[in-house]
Amino acid sequence: MTENTPHDRGRQTPDPQRRSARAERAILDAASELIVEVGFARMTMEGIASRARVGKQTIYRWWPSKSAVVLDVFNHLTGEQTGEALPDTGDLAADLRTVLRATVDEFNDPTMDRIARAFTAEIQRDTELSQRISGLLVEPGSEVYKQRLRSAIDAGEVRADADLELAVELLTGPFLKRWLMRTAPLTHAYTDDLVDMVMRSLRP
């Protein structure tokens, strides 16, 4: 059996699962540019790799599909991870205002707006993509709202018989409609009014 020399023992074996921050940033930047330029359907892992100047195998090592890459683009733009719990300060209305105000700021960012609109357009054309994104993004996002509402029920802030699915739709649906249709500006005052209206229907 050959014994390693001190020089050999000092070396670190590269971990293929460990992400290079520079390569990860390049890949996500490339994906965000391509979805706007060519659309999700025409975007390929090869194209992302070429734009990011990395090997295609590097992308597949970290992401199983291009939809997973784009989901991470959203997570990095918002600074959050899908399914991350909402704040729970004990004041449901204040927590909802905080979250929706932050969402206003995100969607008013020009880069976020362009990418979100390009991705939304592809979802309308691709049923399979829509189903995948529902499972990866929409349903986890809805569930964190429901979890916070359940906590508010336990605290007596919300009626025990409240329809949580409907409550989440009332909080987020008008917001998304205003953003998608560009019917009016997205503002903190607007989401504060949404919260106030929904809270009136939820209180015991």
C-alpha positions as CSV (number, residue, x, y, z in Angstrom):
1,M,0.0,0.0,0.0
2,T,1.4,3.4,-1.0
3,E,1.5,6.0,1.7
4,N,0.6,9.5,0.7
5,T,3.4,12.1,1.0
6,P,2.9,15.2,3.1
7,H,2.5,17.1,-0.1
8,D,-0.3,14.8,-1.2
9,R,-2.0,14.8,2.2
10,G,-2.1,18.6,2.1
11,R,-4.2,18.7,-1.1
12,Q,-8.0,19.0,-1.0
13,T,-9.9,16.7,-3.3
14,P,-12.3,18.8,-5.3
15,D,-15.9,18.4,-4.4
16,P,-17.9,18.2,-7.6
17,Q,-21.1,19.2,-5.8
18,R,-19.6,22.4,-4.4
19,R,-20.7,25.4,-6.4
20,S,-18.3,28.1,-7.6
21,A,-20.0,31.4,-6.7
22,R,-18.6,33.0,-9.9
23,A,-19.8,30.2,-12.2
24,E,-23.2,30.1,-10.5
25,R,-23.6,33.9,-10.9
26,A,-22.6,33.6,-14.6
27,I,-25.1,30.8,-15.2
28,L,-28.0,32.7,-13.6
29,D,-27.1,35.9,-15.4
30,A,-27.0,34.0,-18.7
31,A,-30.4,32.4,-18.1
32,S,-32.0,35.7,-17.1
33,E,-30.7,37.3,-20.3
34,L,-31.7,34.4,-22.6
35,I,-35.3,34.0,-21.3
36,V,-35.9,37.7,-22.2
37,E,-34.0,37.5,-25.6
38,V,-35.3,34.2,-27.0
39,G,-38.0,33.0,-24.6
40,F,-38.1,29.9,-22.3
41,A,-39.1,27.5,-25.1
42,R,-36.0,28.3,-27.3
43,M,-33.6,28.6,-24.4
44,T,-31.4,25.6,-24.0
45,M,-28.9,24.3,-21.5
46,E,-26.3,24.5,-24.3
47,G,-27.1,28.2,-24.8
48,I,-26.9,29.0,-21.1
49,A,-23.5,27.2,-20.9
50,S,-22.2,29.1,-24.0
51,R,-23.4,32.5,-22.7
52,A,-22.0,31.8,-19.2
53,R,-18.7,30.3,-20.6
54,V,-19.0,27.1,-18.6
55,G,-19.3,23.5,-19.5
56,K,-22.8,22.1,-19.9
57,Q,-22.0,19.4,-17.4
58,T,-21.4,22.1,-14.8
59,I,-25.0,23.3,-15.2
60,Y,-26.4,19.7,-15.0
61,R,-24.3,19.0,-11.9
62,W,-26.2,21.8,-10.1
63,W,-29.6,21.9,-11.8
64,P,-31.6,19.0,-13.4
65,S,-33.4,21.2,-16.0
66,K,-33.7,24.7,-17.4
67,S,-36.9,25.3,-15.4
68,A,-34.9,24.6,-12.2
69,V,-32.3,27.2,-13.4
70,V,-35.0,29.8,-14.1
71,L,-36.6,29.1,-10.7
72,D,-33.2,29.9,-9.1
73,V,-33.1,33.1,-11.2
74,F,-36.3,34.2,-9.4
75,N,-35.0,33.2,-6.0
76,H,-31.8,35.2,-6.5
77,L,-33.7,38.2,-7.8
78,T,-36.0,38.3,-4.8
79,G,-33.3,37.3,-2.3
80,E,-35.5,34.5,-1.1
81,Q,-35.9,30.8,-1.4
82,T,-39.1,29.2,-2.5
83,G,-41.2,28.1,0.4
84,E,-39.4,30.3,2.9
85,A,-41.7,31.0,5.9
86,L,-43.4,34.4,6.2
87,P,-42.4,36.6,9.1
88,D,-44.4,35.9,12.3
89,T,-44.2,38.9,14.7
90,G,-47.6,38.1,16.3
91,D,-49.3,40.8,14.2
92,L,-50.7,39.2,11.0
93,A,-51.6,42.5,9.3
94,A,-48.2,44.0,9.8
95,D,-46.5,40.8,8.6
96,L,-48.6,40.7,5.4
97,R,-47.9,44.4,4.7
98,T,-44.2,43.7,5.1
99,V,-44.3,40.8,2.6
100,L,-46.5,42.5,0.0
101,R,-44.5,45.8,0.2
102,A,-41.3,43.8,-0.5
103,T,-43.1,42.1,-3.4
104,V,-44.1,45.5,-4.8
105,D,-40.4,46.5,-4.7
106,E,-39.3,43.3,-6.4
107,F,-41.8,43.6,-9.3
108,N,-41.1,47.2,-9.8
109,D,-37.4,46.4,-10.5
110,P,-37.0,46.5,-14.3
111,T,-34.9,43.4,-14.5
112,M,-37.3,41.4,-12.4
113,D,-40.2,42.7,-14.4
114,R,-38.7,41.7,-17.8
115,I,-37.8,38.2,-16.7
116,A,-41.2,37.6,-14.9
117,R,-43.1,38.8,-17.9
118,A,-41.1,36.6,-20.3
119,F,-41.5,33.6,-18.1
120,T,-45.3,34.3,-17.6
121,A,-45.7,34.4,-21.4
122,E,-44.0,31.0,-21.7
123,I,-46.2,29.5,-19.0
124,Q,-49.3,30.4,-21.1
125,R,-48.0,28.5,-24.1
126,D,-46.5,25.5,-22.4
127,T,-48.8,23.4,-20.3
128,E,-46.1,21.1,-19.0
129,L,-44.0,24.0,-17.9
130,S,-47.0,25.6,-16.2
131,Q,-47.6,22.4,-14.3
132,R,-43.9,22.1,-13.2
133,I,-43.8,25.7,-12.1
134,S,-47.0,25.3,-10.2
135,G,-45.4,22.5,-8.2
136,L,-42.0,24.3,-7.8
137,L,-43.1,27.9,-7.2
138,V,-46.9,28.6,-7.0
139,E,-48.0,25.9,-4.6
140,P,-45.0,26.4,-2.1
141,G,-45.6,30.1,-2.3
142,S,-49.3,29.7,-1.5
143,E,-48.5,27.3,1.3
144,V,-46.3,29.7,3.2
145,Y,-49.2,32.2,3.3
146,K,-51.5,29.5,4.6
147,Q,-49.0,28.5,7.3
148,R,-48.9,32.1,8.5
149,L,-52.7,32.3,8.5
150,R,-52.9,29.0,10.5
151,S,-50.6,30.6,13.1
152,A,-53.0,33.6,13.2
153,I,-56.0,31.3,13.7
154,D,-54.2,29.7,16.7
155,A,-53.5,33.2,18.0
156,G,-57.1,34.2,17.7
157,E,-56.5,36.8,15.0
158,V,-58.3,34.9,12.3
159,R,-61.6,33.0,12.3
160,A,-61.2,29.3,12.7
161,D,-63.6,28.6,9.7
162,A,-61.7,31.0,7.3
163,D,-61.2,29.7,3.8
164,L,-57.4,29.9,3.6
165,E,-57.1,29.2,-0.1
166,L,-59.5,32.0,-0.8
167,A,-57.8,34.3,1.6
168,V,-54.4,33.8,-0.2
169,E,-56.1,34.4,-3.6
170,L,-57.6,37.6,-2.3
171,L,-54.2,38.8,-1.1
172,T,-52.2,37.9,-4.2
173,G,-54.7,37.7,-7.1
174,P,-55.5,41.5,-7.4
175,F,-51.7,42.2,-7.1
176,L,-50.9,39.9,-9.9
177,K,-53.7,41.2,-12.1
178,R,-52.6,44.8,-11.6
179,W,-49.0,43.9,-12.5
180,L,-49.9,41.6,-15.4
181,M,-52.5,43.9,-17.0
182,R,-50.6,47.1,-16.1
183,T,-54.0,48.6,-15.0
184,A,-52.4,50.8,-12.3
185,P,-49.1,51.3,-10.5
186,L,-48.0,48.8,-7.9
187,T,-47.5,50.8,-4.6
188,H,-47.2,50.1,-0.9
189,A,-50.4,52.0,-0.4
190,Y,-52.2,49.6,-2.7
191,T,-51.0,46.5,-1.0
192,D,-51.7,48.0,2.4
193,D,-55.3,48.5,1.3
194,L,-55.5,44.9,0.1
195,V,-54.3,43.7,3.5
196,D,-56.8,45.9,5.3
197,M,-59.7,44.6,3.2
198,V,-58.7,40.9,3.6
199,M,-58.2,41.3,7.3
200,R,-61.7,42.7,7.7
201,S,-63.1,39.5,6.2
202,L,-60.9,37.2,8.3
203,R,-61.2,38.6,11.8
204,P,-63.4,36.8,14.3
